[in-house]
Amino acid sequence: MIPVACDAEIAIKRARGRLQCPDNLVEAIEQTGFVGVPITLADGEAAASLPSHHADPFDRMLVAQARRLGAVVVTRDPAFAAYGVHVLPA
């Protein structure tokens, strides 16, 4: 599973020249066997109600989805740990 918010954030960073990744990112992700996890209305509300440990709305959405799914967040950002989600350091 890969949250749709991850794909969006990767694409934005690629467009700004801050990250190198394939132009066909969706196809590359799907070829690995991962599937996209849509953002739900409940995810939006959960992200909005999180404590303000992090200002980035994409990251807050990832936290909300990780909580709902019991998923692990792979990141270098230490702010995620404050939300009590499982973090795998990148």
C-alpha positions as CSV (number, residue, x, y, z in Angstrom):
1,M,0.0,0.0,0.0
2,I,1.1,3.5,-0.8
3,P,-1.0,6.5,0.2
4,V,-2.0,8.7,-2.6
5,A,-0.6,11.6,-0.7
6,C,2.9,10.0,-1.0
7,D,2.6,10.0,-4.8
8,A,1.4,13.6,-4.9
9,E,4.3,14.7,-2.6
10,I,6.9,12.8,-4.7
11,A,5.5,14.3,-7.9
12,I,5.6,17.8,-6.5
13,K,9.2,17.4,-5.2
14,R,10.2,16.0,-8.6
15,A,8.6,19.0,-10.4
16,R,10.6,21.4,-8.1
17,G,13.8,19.6,-8.8
18,R,14.2,18.4,-5.2
19,L,13.9,14.7,-5.9
20,Q,14.8,12.4,-8.8
21,C,12.3,9.7,-9.7
22,P,10.8,8.1,-12.8
23,D,8.5,10.2,-15.0
24,N,6.1,7.3,-15.0
25,L,5.9,7.1,-11.2
26,V,2.5,5.5,-11.0
27,E,3.5,2.8,-13.4
28,A,6.8,2.2,-11.5
29,I,4.9,1.9,-8.2
30,E,2.3,-0.5,-9.6
31,Q,5.0,-2.7,-11.1
32,T,6.4,-3.3,-7.6
33,G,3.0,-4.7,-6.5
34,F,2.1,-1.7,-4.4
35,V,-1.5,-0.3,-4.7
36,G,-2.6,3.2,-4.0
37,V,-4.6,4.0,-0.9
38,P,-7.2,6.7,-1.5
39,I,-7.6,9.6,0.8
40,T,-11.0,9.4,2.6
41,L,-13.1,12.1,4.1
42,A,-12.3,10.6,7.5
43,D,-8.6,10.9,6.7
44,G,-9.1,14.6,5.9
45,E,-10.8,15.2,9.2
46,A,-8.2,13.2,11.1
47,A,-5.4,15.1,9.6
48,A,-7.0,18.4,10.4
49,S,-7.5,17.4,14.1
50,L,-3.9,16.3,14.7
51,P,-1.7,18.2,17.1
52,S,0.5,20.7,15.3
53,H,3.7,18.8,15.5
54,H,4.0,19.2,11.7
55,A,2.8,22.0,9.5
56,D,3.0,20.2,6.2
57,P,-0.5,19.1,5.1
58,F,0.8,16.1,3.1
59,D,2.7,14.8,6.1
60,R,-0.3,15.2,8.3
61,M,-2.4,13.3,5.8
62,L,0.3,10.5,5.8
63,V,0.0,10.4,9.6
64,A,-3.8,10.2,9.5
65,Q,-3.7,7.4,6.9
66,A,-0.9,5.5,8.8
67,R,-3.1,5.6,11.9
68,R,-6.2,4.4,10.1
69,L,-4.3,1.6,8.3
70,G,-1.8,0.6,11.1
71,A,0.9,1.3,8.5
72,V,4.5,2.2,8.9
73,V,5.8,5.6,7.7
74,V,9.2,5.6,6.0
75,T,10.8,9.0,6.6
76,R,13.8,11.0,7.6
77,D,11.6,13.5,9.4
78,P,11.8,13.2,13.2
79,A,8.4,15.0,13.6
80,F,6.4,11.9,12.7
81,A,7.4,10.1,15.9
82,A,5.5,12.7,17.9
83,Y,2.3,11.4,16.4
84,G,2.8,7.9,17.8
85,V,2.9,6.2,14.3
86,H,5.3,3.5,13.5
87,V,8.3,5.0,11.7
88,L,11.0,3.3,9.7
89,P,14.0,5.7,9.4
90,A,14.9,6.4,5.7
